[in-house]
Amino acid sequence: MTPIIHIVDDDDSFRTAVGRLIASYGFRVAFYESGDQFLTALPTPEPGCIVLDLQLPGLSGSALQERLAETAPLLPIIYLTGEGNIQAGVRAIKAGAEDFLEKPASGEALKEAIDRALLQNERRRAEHDRVHALEALVASLTPRESEVFCQMVRGKRNKQIAYAISTSERTVKAHRHCVMEKLGAKSLAEAVSIAERMGLLDISPKPMRRA
Amino acid sequence: MARQFDDHPGRTSERAFPWDHLHTSTDTVLCSICYYGSVLLGARTFMVCNWKVRSSRIVRSSAAFFFLVLPMLAAGQAVSMEIVGRVPRVLILYPYDERIAATTEAGEAVRNRLREGTAGKVDIFSEFLDLTRFPEKAHVEKMAHFLTDKYRDRRPDVVIALSDESASFIATHRNTVAPGARIVTTGLSRSTAGNIHLPGDVIGVFNKDDIVKTLEMARGLQPKARHLFIIGGSADLDRAWLATARADLADLAKNYETTYLENVTIDEFVQRAARFPPDSIVLALTIFKDSTGRNFIPREAIRQIAATASAPIYGPYPTYIDHGIVGGNMVTFESLGLAVADLALDAIAGNPIVSVDAAPIYIADARQLKRWGLSESDLPAGTVQWFKEKTLWEEHWLAVLTTIAVIAAQGVVIAGLLVERRRRRAAELELRVRLLELVHLNQSATAGALTASIAHELNQPLGAIRSNAEAGELLLRGETPDLNLIKQILVDIKDDDQRAGDIITRLRGLLKKRSEIDWQEFDLNEVIKSAIKILRPEAERRSIVISCSGATDELRVRADRVHIQQVILNLATNAMDAMLDVASTERRLKFQTRLTKGSKVELSISDTGDGIPGEQLVGVFDPFYTTKPTGTGLGLSIARMIVETYAGKIWAGNNPEGGAVIRFNLPLVRSGCVT
């Protein structure tokens, strides 16, 4: 599927021109005059990225970036602004922008940035997919299994787990086996990796259910 | 005494000096001549002549001695006056009415001297007896009764009788009109005094005219003269005068070829006078009548003769002066008045008084001296010159000095003002240059503040151009390039280039330096629009929403466009700076125009900042007033200077809904007014 590049810029002529250039690279292009318009037409999660102007009437570029961090975290943002300065650039990158280009940017630089952003997009999408799959697996655990999982990835021995959840060591062993089965983990190390990726190690050892 | 009675001139007209007395029949005739003459010619001139003639009698009679001694004796016997507890009263008796210059002049002199001599502590009464026109005895009696009655409670201490008529009147009625009063008189000769039997205690200032002295004056002036002409009329009075003159001049006349010109008509007088040899002295006596009996006012007859005379004419009367005579030895009425007033003052003071002779003086008419080429230095010592044209300096030295001083002072002031004006002009020019420099400095500062955003704005078209160009390039690399698209791309590139050019132009306009004000007529709306264009990138950067509303008609003003734009930029950047701490959604910069009274257009620029504290509203336009840490405090003061340069006004205020508003106005240019 051809990635779609979303261009958000209030300057008609610039938007059109840069759109033409990007289209000539073989991408699909979508135009938006303002951040609000972009939010309204929040695109389907297709591969692509956003070429965003910093100065926009109404919702500014950075404000839009904040909003998108929640609503469309997978779309990388390339700033293309007439008012680049170090401060604005650092702020944007810190907030997760993929790149920060100044007008008039060369087509080459723009192409590279877009390519990188698309790669990033791809990664994010893959990561997103994987996390999504793992989450489904974790969600399939019973509450008891989930408790055991939380304890075991923290390196607890079966005996300790049994004691903690007031059951027999045998039962813990059985749950543990089921957890390994369900998560498709061949070793404890794999299980720990899964837990780590899902951020389960950062939170309390109490068993928790993911929403 | 008998001799004196016989001498009474009215009765014997062939005798000398008959015209001394108006109560004679001859004098009545004369008087009526005078009266009608006065009606015809204006009473003053004629009557003056009349009075004077009578008062200029030459005394030669042996009886004079008697009358000279008598008053002296009387004066010696006089008891000093007792005036206690009041100011002295003086009654002046005028023989005629108030129009007669001779007596009036003498009377005025009397009056002035009396006031002067008593420091104003004197009661002066005047009575115009008008005896010439009302000589009837019954009437005179009635008048005496009237005056008796009138002055019953204010008896005069001194009576001053002007002329023989007045003297005669008061001498007759002294016991009723002014009992106990001292009587002094003037305007008559000693012989007349004897003729009218003035009592011995009536003291006088008597006239003593002297035709001899007049001739001596003429001799002095014309030492080479060989001929002497003496002119006189045919009236009895004239003849009498001629007779006297003959007697008086007998000795001196021997030195000349002497001619008495008499018994001729006025025309003959004129003709003869016109043919007198140049080395002639002419003495004019009186001409009341010519040989045909025609009546004359003497001085008018003299005037006719003198007008065409070929030799200088002299005469014994001051009234002849200004009628063509060179001068003579004569008595002035003023001197008579002063002298008689002195007598009165002495009487009041209780001093003994005696009769005196009025001192005749030499009087000359400076114009006549000039006419005949006579030398001033040949005049007798003490001669008074009348009508002497003083030099401007002599006559008006004070005025001349004052004028010169005033002109000099004015000159100094004018010079000072000119210098001041020059310095002021220079200062104004300097100020103008300074203002322009200041404005340019301010422009640069504004440009500096806005350049970043303007430069960024420039990136829009530049970026678009680049992208378009690269896109076109790529398209052309394809196998089947979309030529329509390429064409569109080229059009867009052109447009963007134009846009970039406009931005550069604006930036240049912002920095344009003026060495002179470039007066132009322009639409204020256009300048506002262009200012907004310059401001917009910066405003966008700061999330400020700019709006513009108001009059859409053309608002023509006359000023330097760059300057007015600078005012707008100053006010707007101030407004934008004032909104730094405001929530970004609440930053609004509003431009509003409206037409106001007096054909002015007003632009208001308001923000949504914190506004200006009330106590600072007045001072915001002062130089160096600033609230910004980096501000120079010159923006608003320069704005005011510019606006005032173009006859506008600027003031600051706050919006009721918050934020400051700065307004300024400029006069509108009337349509059709082209410069």
Interface residues (C-beta under 8 A of the other chain):
Chain A: D11 S13 F14 T16 A17 V18 R20 L21 A23 S24 Y25 Q55 P57 S60 L80 G82 E83 E102 K103 P104 A105 S106 G107 L110
Chain B: A452 S453 H456 E457 N459 Q460 P461 L462 G463 A464 I465 R466 S467 N468 E470 A471 L474 L475 L485 I489 D492 D495 D496 R499 E540 R541 S543 S584
